[in-house]
């Protein structure tokens, strides 16, 4: 029951749940304006600014002179402002409501952090400045490194990796360098990865040149230690284990996993994506971890999404510390300096991961978060993350089926689709109906070891009031599904700017570029 707006895009009707007879005529809905693509509007015959006439003709540019229109409409300031404001109203945002995506930790980013990142001396420095002119920035990096190693119980950290997967690459390259130093690289060609691992784990191992061997999972969602032991041997370079894992559970056999790994001469890489569930409570170094990346956006509140910028520092054990990539900061007593050449202190470094020193703005934001919380506040981060997830699990488990009902979860609550059997409603249908209620869907169909998975991570920054609002909507939807209100789910979303898309076709045949309609007088 969708209507078509003036440019032929399907829009949702402006109607109540029980009445779809009166869709709006324009595609707008009350205060939500319908907004076309910027290419579909007016403005092709004007410019949004007045520029002085060029003093030269561009002949010195040779064949680089533009010969055709640039292909962008001219917009006045009000038009440009309204375009982006209207687009912003079509997107879910953490400033609007809870973002329950599991494995992403989409949480509030304090504005204090943004203010600090914009301080002169942080926001306006250049990576090629003389080190004597950026002593404050280097001191901040040194302080951040100190607290990351203190919180993890590890002796060294590489700050430069720019994301979680980049951090995985750093850790595995350090492991490879360590095996090469011992003359064992050629025989150790395997990396063991649990079935519930993040997809980047096996991808990174393969990228570094290792073959990936899968480790089974137990019925209660943990690493099968017996299967791991049977696959460890002189041909294994490392294991990659997420803890807490992707099922939202703490690996209770983590010490035994570490012992078996080290006895086999391999290294223990820990995916630290879920560090926010244990920060201030458990130090990974005490668990026998050799390398672990820390997503600053997940644990320490730096912005997440939109393609970056990201930061994924990697903490390293004593065995791997000599192979950390350059650069790193050293306090000489007379100031701070960057060690960045393969000589002296960096003789065993496996190289560099990026051109300069990493994401300075993310360092500032992360340290601001640490300093504003203190040790007690960071401990509370973990406690609240776990408390919130268990609250959601407890409040929904009577209507929805928890994937691992026995015992508490950690930072995220995981449900399967067993409770939907016989309803003709799928996990995808349920997620689409959540959009109509004003909530972003949880993570769907992941981890793959759980059928029809619904992974909910409330994060530590949500209040009980907001959790209760979310839980209320989830309970109403769950009851509607059990009561047979199939159309509510199969047709959803009804109230979003766009109706349900053909997601398979969108993935296989995406339209990534606007094409001028035939006969249109719009510029190409």
Secondary structure, 3 states (H helix, E strand, C coil): CCEECCCCCEECCCCECCECCCCCCCCCECCECCCCCHHHCCCCCCCCCCCCCCCCCCHHHHHHCCCCCCCCCCCCHHHHHHHHHHHHCCCCCCCCCCCCECCCCCCCCCHHHHHHHCCCCCCCCCCCCCHHHCHHHHHHHHHHHHHHHHHHCCCEEECCCCCHHHHHHHHHHHHHHHHHHCCCCCCCCEEEEECCCCHHHHHHHHHHCCEEEEECECCCCCECHHHHHHHCCCCEEEEEEECCCCCCCCCCCHHHHHHHHHHCCCEEEEEHHHHHHCCCCCCHHHHCCCEEEEEHHHHCCCCCCCCCCCCEEEEECHHHHCCCCECEEEECCCCEEEECCCCHHHCCCCCECCCCCCCHHHHHHHHHHHHHHHHHHHHHHHHHHHHHHHHHHHHHCCCCCECCCCCCCCCCEEECCHHHCCCCCCHHHHHHHHHHCCCCCCEECCCCCCCCCEEECCCCCCCHHHHHHHHHHHHHHHHHHHCCCHHHHHCCCCCCCCCCCCHHHHHHCCCCCCCCCCCCCCCC
